[in-house]
């Protein structure tokens, strides 16, 4: 079976969301100082964002921290760092 023929089904049933991937890059400003600017690496690519059922909460005397775990699924041709 040719996997490339299944791409249209992945678009319809799985990859319903869109994501823009940005990376921070070091740039030198006019006065010689350094700054980090975000540049778009991939823009509006199809993806699937799902929530892992793992919710962690840390409780202390003053605060409660809640962390949720998400999974971002993309086509294998995209390289993320």
C-alpha positions in Angstrom: 0.0 0.0 0.0 1.3 3.4 -0.9 1.4 5.7 2.1 1.4 8.9 0.1 -2.1 8.1 -1.0 -3.3 8.2 2.6 -2.3 11.9 3.0 -5.8 13.2 2.0 -7.3 11.0 4.7 -4.9 12.4 7.3 -5.9 15.9 6.3 -9.6 15.2 6.7 -9.6 13.0 9.8 -6.5 13.8 11.8 -4.8 17.1 11.0 -7.6 19.5 11.7 -5.6 22.3 13.5 -3.1 24.7 12.2 0.2 25.7 13.9 2.9 28.3 13.2 6.4 27.3 14.4 8.7 30.1 15.5 12.3 30.1 16.6 14.3 32.9 18.3 17.3 34.0 16.5 20.1 36.2 17.7 20.3 39.5 15.8 22.7 42.5 16.2 20.9 45.9 16.5 22.3 49.2 15.1 23.8 50.2 18.4 25.8 46.9 18.6 23.6 45.3 21.2 22.2 41.8 20.8 18.5 41.0 20.7 16.4 37.9 20.0 13.7 38.1 17.4 11.2 35.4 16.5 11.2 34.3 12.9 8.6 32.0 11.4 10.0 28.6 10.4 6.7 27.0 9.4 3.5 28.9 9.0 -0.1 27.5 9.2 0.9 23.8 8.8 -1.7 21.1 9.5 -1.3 19.4 12.9 -3.2 17.7 15.6 -3.1 19.0 19.2 -4.2 16.4 21.7 -4.2 16.4 25.5 -2.4 13.7 27.4 -4.6 12.7 30.3 -1.8 13.6 32.7 -2.6 16.6 34.9 -0.1 17.3 37.7 -0.9 19.6 40.5 1.6 20.9 43.1 0.0 22.3 46.2 1.8 24.5 48.8 0.6 26.8 51.6 0.4 29.8 49.2 -0.3 28.5 45.7 -1.5 25.6 43.6 0.3 24.9 40.3 -1.4 22.8 37.7 0.5 21.4 34.7 -1.1 19.8 31.7 0.6 17.7 29.1 -0.1 18.3 25.4 1.0 16.3 22.3 1.6 18.1 19.0 1.5 15.7 16.0 2.8 16.8 12.6 3.8 15.2 9.3 7.2 13.6 9.5 8.7 15.9 6.9 8.8 18.9 9.3 11.9 19.1 11.5 11.4 20.5 15.0 14.1 21.3 17.5 
